[in-house]
């Protein structure tokens, strides 16, 4: 059987990839102390990085929950009435 992702999962994968790319870019950023406003830029960059990491963790948690539900459903037995015997 082919493993196809729902559109929502694909969207989340794209978001996570973009967030990881953002975090990597912020990690590579070198502060330029000689520039006016650099302290503010550095604070905002740190806050943005923190928010991106939190969002990645949130999306990863949702993915783990979905995977656990799908695994439970795929392990459920079929009953004579055509149901799965699975209850949430």
LUMLUM-441732 format. One line per field, with one value per residue: residue number from 1; x, y, z of N, C-alpha, C in turn. Coordinates in pm, whole numbers. Each point is the difference from the previous one (the first is absolute). Layout:
LUMLUM-441732
resi <- [NUM;...]
n_c1 <- [X;...]
n_c2 <- [Y;...]
n_c3 <- [Z;...]
ca_c1 <- [X;...]
ca_c2 <- [Y;...]
ca_c3 <- [Z;...]
c_c1 <- [X;...]
c_c2 <- [Y;...]
c_c3 <- [Z;...]
***
This chain:
LUMLUM-441732
resi <- [1;2;3;4;5;6;7;8;9;10;11;12;13;14;15;16;17;18;19;20;21;22;23;24;25;26;27;28;29;30;31;32;33;34;35;36;37;38;39;40;41;42;43;44;45;46;47;48;49;50;51;52;53;54;55;56;57;58;59;60;61;62;63;64;65;66;67;68;69;70;71;72;73;74;75;76;77;78;79;80;81;82;83;84;85;86;87;88]
n_c1 <- [84;-39;103;-124;50;-75;-81;-68;31;-29;-109;-25;25;-71;-94;9;5;-97;-63;33;-35;-108;-17;29;-79;-89;26;-7;-101;80;-6;-46;82;68;-100;-61;-49;126;3;-79;76;106;-64;-38;124;43;-87;29;126;-21;-71;97;91;-73;-16;128;24;-81;51;120;-49;-58;113;63;-90;9;132;-12;-87;77;103;-71;-39;123;18;-108;-76;-31;-121;-90;-24;125;-18;74;-99;30;26;-37]
n_c2 <- [-117;98;63;49;120;35;84;-22;-128;6;75;-86;-96;71;19;-124;-36;86;-46;-122;33;55;-104;-78;79;-3;-130;15;73;92;30;115;-4;21;-81;108;-23;-37;64;89;6;-4;86;69;-14;24;98;40;-21;59;90;3;-8;87;65;-18;24;104;30;-18;65;86;0;4;92;59;-12;37;96;31;-10;65;84;3;5;77;-89;-60;48;-92;107;-24;11;92;18;107;43;126]
n_c3 <- [0;-77;54;-1;-10;102;-65;111;-13;-128;28;99;-87;-87;93;40;-127;-24;107;-36;-122;52;81;-103;-72;98;3;-131;41;-49;130;-41;104;-111;-33;-38;118;3;114;-53;-108;81;79;-106;-44;122;7;-122;32;117;-64;-89;96;67;-113;-24;128;-13;-118;55;106;-84;-66;115;38;-119;5;128;-35;-103;83;93;-94;-45;132;-18;63;-113;23;40;75;-34;129;51;87;-70;120;-16]
ca_c1 <- [-84;75;-16;-26;-23;-113;46;38;132;97;16;78;138;57;18;111;124;27;40;137;89;7;83;139;46;20;120;118;7;107;-37;88;-16;23;-120;-103;-116;38;-47;-142;-8;43;-107;-113;42;-3;-142;-51;57;-68;-136;8;32;-121;-97;49;-30;-145;-38;55;-87;-123;36;15;-134;-66;63;-44;-139;-3;55;-103;-107;46;15;-132;-57;-133;-101;-98;-93;69;70;141;20;80;-74;87]
ca_c2 <- [117;124;90;135;99;90;137;68;-50;55;140;5;-35;119;100;-43;17;144;45;-50;83;130;-16;-15;132;84;-50;43;146;58;136;110;94;138;51;61;-86;-141;-68;-29;-104;-125;-43;-45;-125;-104;-28;-70;-135;-70;-29;-100;-128;-43;-43;-129;-101;-18;-77;-135;-69;-36;-110;-121;-41;-57;-128;-96;-34;-83;-131;-70;-38;-105;-123;-44;-115;16;-83;-55;103;88;107;-28;-36;109;113;107]
ca_c3 <- [0;-12;113;-49;104;-22;-30;125;38;-94;39;124;-35;-65;105;86;-77;-7;134;25;-82;68;119;-46;-46;118;68;-77;1;81;40;-43;111;-44;-65;83;19;-3;122;-22;-103;62;91;-81;-65;103;26;-117;4;109;-46;-107;64;71;-101;-52;103;1;-119;15;96;-71;-90;82;41;-118;-29;102;-30;-121;34;77;-94;-92;78;46;-71;-57;65;-93;-47;-93;74;29;140;55;57;50]
c_c1 <- [90;-27;-15;-28;-120;55;44;139;109;27;84;146;72;29;119;133;38;45;141;102;17;91;147;56;25;124;128;23;109;-41;106;-18;19;-124;-99;-120;31;-50;-147;-18;37;-107;-118;32;-6;-144;-62;48;-73;-142;-1;28;-123;-105;41;-35;-150;-45;52;-84;-129;26;11;-136;-74;57;-46;-144;-9;54;-103;-112;44;19;-135;-50;-134;-95;-98;-93;66;71;142;22;80;-91;99;-54]
c_c2 <- [124;90;142;92;86;138;77;-43;57;145;14;-34;120;108;-36;19;148;54;-45;82;139;-8;-12;134;93;-44;44;150;48;143;102;113;145;64;55;-94;-148;-75;-39;-112;-135;-55;-56;-131;-116;-38;-78;-145;-85;-39;-108;-138;-55;-52;-134;-110;-30;-86;-143;-81;-44;-121;-131;-51;-67;-138;-107;-43;-92;-140;-81;-48;-115;-132;-56;-116;37;-93;-49;106;99;116;-40;-50;107;108;101;50]
c_c3 <- [0;121;-52;117;-35;-32;125;45;-90;33;126;-27;-62;104;88;-72;-8;135;34;-79;64;123;-39;-45;117;79;-71;7;96;36;-47;101;-41;-63;104;10;5;124;-15;-102;59;94;-79;-71;100;33;-115;-2;104;-41;-108;58;74;-98;-61;100;5;-118;9;98;-63;-91;78;47;-116;-31;99;-27;-122;28;77;-92;-90;73;47;-84;-61;74;-104;-57;-96;68;29;141;71;56;52;130]
***
